[in-house]
C-alpha cells in the first residue's frame, strides 16, 4: 500500500478552513459588484434633485425603471448586509448566542427588504 502525496493547493482548492464558505464569499463579492452601479445610480438621482421634496420623490419613484432599480438596490443591499453580518456573528460570537444572532440577522434583513419593497410598490402607483 502506497501513500499518495497530495499537494496542499490541491487539497485546499475550493474549500475554506472548514471545508465550506467559498459560496458565501463569492456571493458577497457578486452582491458588492452589483451594488456599485446601483448605488451610483441612486446617488446621482439624489444629487439631481429626485428627493428635493415629497412630490418629486413620489413622481421619480413612480417611474417603472426607477422603482425596479430601487427594488434591486434594496434586495442586493440587504442580501449583502446579511452576508457580512453573518460572517461577523460567526467570527466573534463564541457561545450559544451565535445561533440567536444569526437568526436575528436573517430575520431583520428579510423584514427590511420586504418592508422596503412594499413601500416602493405602495408609492409607485400613487403618481
C-alpha positions, 0 to 999 in steps of 0.5 A, spaced: 500 500 500 502 506 497 501 513 500 499 518 495 502 525 496 497 530 495 499 537 494 496 542 499 493 547 493 490 541 491 487 539 497 485 546 499 482 548 492 475 550 493 474 549 500 475 554 506 478 552 513 472 548 514 471 545 508 465 550 506 464 558 505 467 559 498 459 560 496 458 565 501 464 569 499 463 569 492 456 571 493 458 577 497 463 579 492 457 578 486 452 582 491 458 588 492 459 588 484 452 589 483 451 594 488 456 599 485 452 601 479 446 601 483 448 605 488 451 610 483 445 610 480 441 612 486 446 617 488 446 621 482 438 621 482 439 624 489 444 629 487 439 631 481 434 633 485 429 626 485 428 627 493 428 635 493 421 634 496 415 629 497 412 630 490 418 629 486 420 623 490 413 620 489 413 622 481 421 619 480 419 613 484 413 612 480 417 611 474 417 603 472 425 603 471 426 607 477 422 603 482 425 596 479 432 599 480 430 601 487 427 594 488 434 591 486 438 596 490 434 594 496 434 586 495 442 586 493 443 591 499 440 587 504 442 580 501 449 583 502 448 586 509 446 579 511 452 576 508 457 580 512 453 580 518 453 573 518 460 572 517 461 577 523 456 573 528 460 567 526 467 570 527 466 573 534 460 570 537 463 564 541 457 561 545 450 559 544 448 566 542 451 565 535 445 561 533 440 567 536 444 572 532 444 569 526 437 568 526 436 575 528 440 577 522 436 573 517 430 575 520 431 583 520 434 583 513 428 579 510 423 584 514 427 590 511 427 588 504 420 586 504 418 592 508 422 596 503 419 593 497 412 594 499 413 601 500 416 602 493 410 598 490 405 602 495 408 609 492 409 607 485 402 607 483 400 613 487 403 618 481 
